[in-house]
Amino acid sequence: MMDMMNYDHGGWWMGGMWFFPLLFWILVIAGTVFIARWLRERGQAQQESSLDILKKRYASGEIDRDTFEQMKKDIQGDKP
């Protein structure tokens, strides 16, 4: 009788309880990947080139066309 009780308990353990630790580690790994991607995308979104900033200043009317062209030329250097 005792063997039957241990078998039933062992069968229940092997039949279903392995799922919870597996689910835990899947959620930990998925959460880590999600946070890493979020941080990377957040860092990339905040990096704005100097030319983009200059274009925004020109579009808002903060600088005139001549100033824009001169500053653009300075930023780009020898690039056409």
C-alpha positions as a printed NumPy array, in Angstrom:
array([[  0.   ,   0.   ,   0.   ],
       [  2.825,   2.377,   0.789],
       [  4.458,   1.733,  -2.587],
       [  1.257,   2.662,  -4.362],
       [  1.025,   5.992,  -2.546],
       [  4.616,   6.892,  -3.393],
       [  4.076,   5.935,  -6.995],
       [  1.002,   8.133,  -7.271],
       [  2.793,  11.062,  -5.72 ],
       [  5.849,  10.524,  -7.932],
       [  3.67 ,  10.243, -10.997],
       [  1.954,  13.519, -10.188],
       [  5.323,  15.191,  -9.63 ],
       [  6.718,  13.9  , -12.896],
       [  3.493,  14.485, -14.742],
       [  2.94 ,  18.144, -14.005],
       [  5.232,  19.859, -11.544],
       [  8.151,  20.096, -13.961],
       [  6.112,  22.643, -15.898],
       [  6.314,  25.431, -13.289],
       [ 10.122,  25.682, -13.056],
       [ 10.297,  25.534, -16.852],
       [  7.698,  28.3  , -17.125],
       [  9.623,  30.373, -14.571],
       [ 12.877,  30.187, -16.551],
       [ 11.129,  30.889, -19.841],
       [  9.616,  34.046, -18.314],
       [ 12.983,  35.102, -16.856],
       [ 14.728,  34.699, -20.221],
       [ 11.906,  36.391, -22.149],
       [ 11.881,  39.275, -19.678],
       [ 15.637,  39.729, -19.991],
       [ 15.437,  39.778, -23.788],
       [ 12.525,  42.242, -23.68 ],
       [ 14.362,  44.625, -21.341],
       [ 17.58 ,  44.425, -23.397],
       [ 15.732,  45.239, -26.63 ],
       [ 13.817,  48.07 , -24.973],
       [ 17.008,  49.641, -23.636],
       [ 18.75 ,  49.313, -27.007],
       [ 15.847,  50.881, -28.912],
       [ 15.548,  53.652, -26.347],
       [ 19.241,  54.471, -26.723],
       [ 19.033,  54.527, -30.515],
       [ 15.956,  56.742, -30.528],
       [ 17.69 ,  59.353, -28.406],
       [ 20.715,  59.614, -30.691],
       [ 20.02 ,  62.334, -33.202],
       [ 22.568,  63.446, -35.744],
       [ 23.772,  67.019, -35.834],
       [ 22.385,  67.377, -39.355],
       [ 18.925,  66.327, -38.121],
       [ 19.099,  68.94 , -35.368],
       [ 20.185,  71.557, -37.9  ],
       [ 17.267,  70.646, -40.187],
       [ 14.838,  71.024, -37.319],
       [ 16.253,  74.437, -36.427],
       [ 15.894,  75.576, -40.04 ],
       [ 12.37 ,  74.17 , -40.307],
       [ 11.281,  75.956, -37.142],
       [ 12.653,  79.266, -38.445],
       [ 15.327,  79.552, -35.786],
       [ 18.015,  80.05 , -38.467],
       [ 17.862,  81.445, -42.003],
       [ 18.818,  79.68 , -45.25 ],
       [ 22.326,  81.143, -45.472],
       [ 23.13 ,  80.112, -41.911],
       [ 21.668,  76.668, -42.567],
       [ 23.763,  76.173, -45.695],
       [ 26.947,  77.348, -43.969],
       [ 26.394,  75.141, -40.923],
       [ 25.48 ,  72.173, -43.119],
       [ 28.697,  72.666, -45.067],
       [ 30.662,  72.816, -41.799],
       [ 29.032,  69.638, -40.494],
       [ 29.511,  67.633, -43.663],
       [ 33.087,  68.732, -44.209],
       [ 34.349,  67.617, -47.62 ],
       [ 31.303,  65.463, -48.324],
       [ 29.159,  66.654, -51.245]])
